Amino acid sequence: MSDLEFWEEKFAGTEYRFGKAPNAFLARQARLLKPGMRALSVADGEGRNGVWLAEQGLDVLAQDFSPSAQAKALTLAKERGTDLAFEQSDITARIWERDHYDVVVGIFFQFLKPPNRARVFDGIRRTVKPGGLVLIEGYGEAQMQNNTGGPKIIENLYTENLLREAFAGFAELQIDTYDVEISEGPGHDGMSALVDLVGRR
């Protein structure tokens, strides 16, 4: 099965695998977001986060690999009466515009092997404007003990040191590691080991 076939199968059907509500960590950062900001949401999937960002008045580009996921994201945007742009692309081959976005959001994009993840992190660093905001949430290594979502490949999981090294040199960097019960559709449900990053270049 190709990568595209894998994601198309995952996002087939009408159910929203990770729900329609925005990720809770992202929603907690609302105070940092201002209408008119240009935002990129990477691996945005079925649109729950990109649509929410657009509802806050941001100018949003939602990137994802799966046409099926983006079709559902477009449906969600229409349901909510909001607009955003879509980019269907392979994140590992994406051309990252330099100093282009005020906000870059990456929520649970942990399908990447470490070399590809490093390239994507480098792209995020390059594409966020000086003074711009990076918001990332993912599973930490302790998630290996849970059966509530995320990859069962420890190399794909986050540590605080990994993220500190990836975004070293940012003017501000806050990283939090904690366990919490989450309910984000059937894909993410139950006690989860999370790592959050709020960074300002």
ZIFENDA-V292802 format. One line per field, one symbol per residue. ss: DSSP state (H for helix, E for strand, - for the rest). phi: phi as a letter, one per 20 degrees, with the letter a starting at -180 (. if undefined). psi: psi as a letter, one per 20 degrees, with the letter a starting at -180 (. if undefined). A space follows every 10 residues. Layout:
# ZIFENDA-V292802
ss = ???
phi = ???
psi = ???
This chain:
# ZIFENDA-V292802
ss = --HHHHHHHH ---------- ---HHHHH-H HH-----EEE EE-----HHH HHHHH---EE EEEE--HHHH HHHHHHHHHH ----EEEE-- HHH------- EEEEEEE--- ---HHHHHHH HHHHHHHEEE EEEEEEEEEE HHHHH----- ---HHH-E-H HHHHHH---- -EEEEEEEEE EEEE---EEE EEEEEEEEEE -
phi = .ffffgffff dfnefegdnd ffgfgfffeg fedcgnfecd delflengef fffffeneed dddaeeffff ffffffffge mccbeccebe ffdfeefeld dfbcdcdled eefgffffff gfffgfeffg nfddcccbee fffgedccpn fecffeeecf fgffffdgnf fcbdccdadb ecbcmffcbp fcedcdcccc f
psi = prgghghhgh jqriqohkri qqpggghijh iipqqiqpqp oqlicjjhgg ggghhjjqop ooprhohggh hhgggggghi krqrqqooro hijqoopplh qhpppoolmk ipqgghghhg ghgghhhpqp irppopprpr hiihiqljrr qkohhirqrg hghghhkqiq hqopppprpq pqnmaihooa pqoqpqpoqp .
